[in-house]
Structures are given as C-alpha cells and as structure tokens.
C-alpha cells in the first residue's frame, strides 16, 4: 500500500505529535502508512503524488483570511507551497482531506470566501448532513445529525462555485464540502477527541481564541459537554476508500 501524506503546520512539537497520533489512530493507519511533512519547519520538499494514496492537511494556527502583511514569512511560504500542490491535486482529482485548515486552503483555492464573519468559539456543535452529504461515500455511515468539535477564528462566508455542500451548522453553515469526486474539507475537527482538544486549548490559550484567563472554563466546557465520536469515522472512511 502507498502511504498517505500529512501536511502539518503546527510549531509546537507536543501538539503536532498528538495530531499525528490521533490521525493515525482514527484512520487506522500505521506510522509507516502516514508520511508527515511539517511545513512550519522548512520548505515543502518535492511531492510526487504517484507515491501516495492521498493527501491530508491537519489543523493550523494560521488564518488564511489574515491580510498578507500580518502573516508570518513561514505562513506565506507554506500557503504558496500548498496552493501549488493543490493545483495538481485539483487537476488530477487526487484524494485530499483538509481537516479544519483545509477549509481555508481548498476553499480559497477554489474561489470561496473565508473570513472572520463565520468564526466559532471552542466547543461542541451539531453538524447536519445535507442530502448530498447523506449520499457521499465518506459520510453515508454517519447519522444525519452528529456532534463535532470546533474552535475557529474564521469560516466560509461564500462556498466556492466548484464545491458541493455536504454538512452544515448553525453559526457556520459550511461545515464540510467536496470538490470534484475526491477532494474534501471540513470546518469541524475529525482529528480531535476530548483530551486532545483540552491539550490544544492549553497550548493556544494566548492565541486569541478566547479571553485571557478563560482557559480552564473552556476546558471544563469540553470535559462536561456531549461526547464527540462520529467525525473521526471520516478519517477511517477516507483511508479505507483511497488506500491503494
């Protein structure tokens, strides 16, 4: 089997390693089946898509909607590299799953508008499948309504013309979409469980996702909130469908 490729952008080693571990665990992939490239650590190496079964983009502290002058040099470089790779991914309709940051990368690549009008505080939301979502191969085993973890400064205000809406939510109506037959992006986090989200809240408590000093309150909201189990099945369905 060809490995999958994970493109990561988190600079904190513990958070980056935990993201890699949960993606492996939820997808059912072994470490040798998920090749990780940390774009925040250096330029993207040459990527030969023929060597891979699919591409996964994890979450990110980057905000694609920030003005260029507010983005770091690392973010501008990583975004340019991902745009170039997405040109080929889109042209080939190559299997792609963007979790969280995938909305910003794939959505803007396809001409959608992602900005701060659809941000979501950290917590649990109800995600509802659309009619297209209920028919989609990655989602057909999921219930029509399920819980998902969110926590974003930005979201999709206008869906790209090429995209098909698969799942929606109350505050941010674009929760998952598909481009072509094989390119997917989610606003909610399929790669998170409760302990991982609590750890992420601690890691990013000074990054403006919530008021300074509220970290413990936000953690408690996650610990006492509804169980979130369904989104992780998307990773397993993606790996099962495209492994080759």
Buried (B, 14 or more C-beta within 10 A) or exposed (E): EBBBBBBBBBEBEEBBEBBBEBBBBBBEBEEEBBBBBBBBEEEBEEBEBEEBBBBBBBBBBBBBBBEEEEBEEBBEBBBEBBEEBBEEBBEBEBBBBBBBBBBBBBBBBBEBBBBEEBBBBBBBBEBBBBEBBBEBEBBEEBEEEBBBBBBBBBBBBEBBEBBBBBBBBEEBBBBBBBBBEBBBBBBBBBBBBBEBBBBBBBBBBEEEBBEEEBBEEBBEBBEEBEEBEBBBBBBBBBBEBBBE
